[in-house]
Amino acid sequence: MHLQRLRLRHFRTYDSLDLRLDRGVTVLHGPNAVGKTNVLEAIFALATTKSFRTRTDRDLIAWGEQPDSAARFARIEGDADARGGPVRVEMTVAESTSRGTEPVARKQFKTNGRPRRASEVVGTIKAVLFTPDDVDLVTGSPSQRRRYMDLMLCQIDHRYLRLLQDYARIVTQRNALLQRLRGHEDPASLLDFWDEKLIAAGAEIITARKSMLRILNDFAREAYADVAGIDEQLTIVYRPSLEAAADAASAELGRVFRERLDELQTKEICQSVTLTGPHRDDLQFLINGADAQYFGSRGQQRSIALALRLGELRYMTNRTGEEPILLLDEALAELDDSRRDLLLHLIESYPQVIATTSHLDAFPATLRDRASLRRVSPGHVETARSPQARAS
């Protein structure tokens, strides 16, 4: 996959940007807080329909007056050469206000000029993002690890995304019913309808995650061996909140899910919350059998984070036959020499890489000579010069 052109309008620090992108390596360089990461955020949003920096879509809209519109908005457009041919993806975030209420942001999407739902747009442009904060995949909350699994699967399987959306609605409706049942005489059999829906969608999500992890485990293990040495072995363990699901065959998931819901029914009604299912799943990372979250060194945890992203790249390529765009946000900043060398080797061999850095000399001179270097200043990205022009 090759992202050829990125256009931004009223997005973050960019009032207007038209950026043409080459194959190979593009390095966006400049001081901190000038807008380098905003470019990666825009590309990631086109790929996933979500920002990796905020959960509030209004944050994407540039501050200040917008004379060309009555309502504040931001627009991202990307032209890509994908496996199925040329494609244009557009995402618009516009403020909507009602009398007496706070403004809210609404997103609209198009592919090749035709309106689409978010679920139809995800993965049209595929991207994998690596940042120094990825160590939080190991040390942070279970929600971050679920998000890692889900964003990867959503980019390659629209049906999985629809399952997640359906499942979230089911959990919301079921929780509302649990709250009604607390302290009332409504028969618990009222839960049966939502239980069946929860089981059906949840079992499919668990099956998809287990299937993905069987393949990802091999890719991540190989990547970790390259980073950390063959004397240490990484194992990714799926920890579903429905514990019996870890070893259950797909055909058995419905039964074990139902049994667990029956066991938890009184507790769930008391707490008014669904206590088991894929919305509470987790991953565990073992180094030679020891839990890296609690017993791993900082270096081991960073090695796992890098291995997860390298595994993600290989998994998505394996499943789709198309290599995602690799986005690197200050990715060399906190790596030691061995991990930096591995990442640099990947950068030099990968079809399209877009990287940011505050220190251009962090990249070897040989790579800089072959890369497209773009200096970033507030609201502006320098037009590219070819490597040959720089050499002369």
Secondary structure, DSSP 8 states (H G I E B T S, - for coil): -EEEEEEEEEETTEEEEEEE--SEEEEEE-STTSSHHHHHHHHHHHHHSS-SS-S-GGGGB-SS--TT-SS-EEEEEEEEEETTEEEEEEEEEEEE--TTS--EEEEEEEETTEEE-HHHHTTSS-EEEE-GGGGHHHHS-HHHHHHHHHHHHHHH-HHHHHHHHHHHHHHHHHHHHHHHHTTS---GGGGHHHHHHHHHHHHHHHHHHHHHHHHHHHHHHHHHHHHH-TTS-EEEEEE-SSGGGGT--GGGHHHHHHHHHHHHHHHHHHHTS--SSGGG-EEEEEETTEEHHHH--HHHHHHHHHHHHHHHHHHHHHHHSS--EEEEESTTTT--HHHHHHHHHHHHHSSEEEEEES-GGGS-HHHHHHSEEEEEETTEE-----HHHHH-
